[in-house]
């Protein structure tokens, strides 16, 4: 299933916007965060872009945006198009999975998502074919934490364990 910005595939950039405007706020309500989202697009600054590029050079697309609030240009960010689409789910340990192979935890108190350590090895930033969200490796997550990146929200990692 391919969705607009979560497909994990490169996009044609000739019609991608170069400007974004925050409406109805100020720098107090929209502070300068190094990682942010804008209408579902992941926005990062130069430092975060550089960290990602250290782990996976020339894989992802970084599309420069000039972000303004009212009439003032407040920062320069990159909209990140993650260009890696993987299947990382460990199907024997993940529950529930629907008939199409997607993890669907809604309404199930016993849900459990487990990624395959073997499949993840060597990859650092991706979208999954059968899961919703952006995934990062432990190494990339640690580099971002060590840099003190602001606006970063990471989920806890749980190791694979046999059922």
C-alpha positions in Angstrom: 0.0 0.0 0.0 1.5 3.3 -1.1 0.5 6.5 0.7 1.6 10.0 -0.2 4.5 10.9 2.0 5.0 7.5 3.8 5.8 5.3 0.8 9.5 5.2 1.4 10.1 6.0 -2.2 11.7 9.0 -4.0 9.4 11.7 -5.3 9.5 14.1 -8.2 10.5 17.4 -6.6 9.8 20.0 -9.3 6.4 20.9 -7.9 7.3 20.5 -4.2 6.7 23.8 -2.3 9.7 25.9 -1.2 7.9 27.9 1.4 5.7 27.0 4.3 3.8 29.4 6.6 2.7 28.8 10.2 -0.7 30.4 10.6 -2.2 31.7 13.9 0.9 31.4 16.0 4.2 33.0 17.0 7.6 31.7 18.0 6.2 31.1 21.4 3.6 28.6 20.1 5.9 27.3 17.3 9.4 27.3 18.7 12.5 26.6 16.7 12.6 22.8 17.0 15.3 20.8 15.2 12.7 18.1 14.4 9.2 19.1 13.7 6.2 18.1 11.5 4.2 20.2 9.2 1.1 18.7 7.6 2.5 15.3 8.0 6.0 16.1 6.6 9.0 15.6 8.8 11.0 18.8 9.0 14.6 18.9 10.2 17.4 21.5 10.5 20.9 21.4 9.1 22.3 19.5 12.1 19.8 16.7 11.9 20.2 16.4 8.2 23.9 16.1 8.7 23.5 13.3 11.3 21.1 11.4 9.1 23.4 11.8 6.1 26.4 10.4 8.2 24.4 7.2 8.6 22.8 6.9 5.2 24.4 9.3 2.7 22.6 10.1 -0.5 19.5 7.9 0.2 16.8 10.3 1.5 15.6 13.5 -0.1 16.0 16.7 1.9 13.8 19.4 0.3 14.6 23.0 1.5 11.7 25.0 2.9 11.7 28.6 4.0 9.3 28.7 7.1 7.6 31.9 8.0 5.2 33.1 10.7 3.1 36.1 9.6 5.5 38.1 7.4 8.7 37.0 9.1 10.9 34.2 7.8 11.8 32.4 11.0 13.9 29.5 9.9 15.1 27.2 7.1 14.2 23.6 7.4 14.3 20.5 5.2 11.2 18.4 4.5 12.5 14.9 4.6 11.3 12.3 2.2 12.4 9.0 3.5 13.5 6.9 0.5 13.7 3.5 2.1 10.7 1.1 2.2 11.3 -2.0 4.2 9.5 -5.0 5.6 10.9 -5.3 9.1 8.0 -6.9 11.1 8.6 -10.3 12.8 5.3 -11.9 11.9 5.7 -14.8 14.3 6.0 -12.5 17.3 3.7 -9.6 16.2 0.0 -9.6 17.0 -2.6 -8.9 15.6 -1.9 -8.9 11.9 -4.9 -8.6 9.5 -5.5 -10.7 6.4 -3.5 -8.2 4.2 -0.5 -8.5 6.4 -0.8 -5.2 8.2 -0.3 -4.8 12.0 -3.7 -3.6 13.3 -3.5 -3.2 17.1 -6.8 -1.3 17.5 -9.1 -2.9 20.0 -6.7 -5.6 21.0 -5.3 -5.3 24.6 -2.7 -8.0 23.9 -1.1 -6.2 20.9 2.6 -6.5 20.3 4.8 -5.2 17.6 8.2 -6.8 17.1 10.7 -5.9 14.4 13.2 -8.4 13.2 16.7 -7.5 14.4 18.2 -9.4 11.5 16.1 -7.4 8.9 16.8 -4.1 10.6 20.6 -4.6 10.7 22.5 -2.0 8.7 19.4 0.2 8.1 18.9 3.5 10.0 15.8 5.4 8.7 12.8 3.9 6.9 9.1 3.5 6.4 7.7 0.0 6.7 5.5 -1.6 4.1 3.1 -2.9 6.7 3.3 -0.5 9.5 2.5 3.2 10.1 5.2 5.6 11.2 8.8 6.5 10.8 11.4 4.0 12.1 15.0 4.7 13.1 17.8 2.4 14.2 19.1 2.4 17.7 22.4 3.9 16.4 20.7 6.8 14.7 18.4 7.4 17.7 21.4 7.5 20.0 23.3 9.9 17.8 20.3 12.2 17.7 19.9 12.0 21.5 23.6 12.6 22.1 23.4 15.7 19.9 20.6 17.0 22.2 18.2 17.4 19.2 15.0 19.3 20.1 11.5 18.2 19.1 12.6 14.5 18.9 9.9 12.0 20.1 11.2 8.4 20.1 9.3 5.3 21.2 10.9 2.8 23.5 12.6 -0.2 21.9 11.8 -3.6 23.2 14.1 -6.6 22.3 12.8 -9.6 20.4 11.8 -12.4 22.7 10.4 -15.8 21.7 6.7 -16.3 22.4 
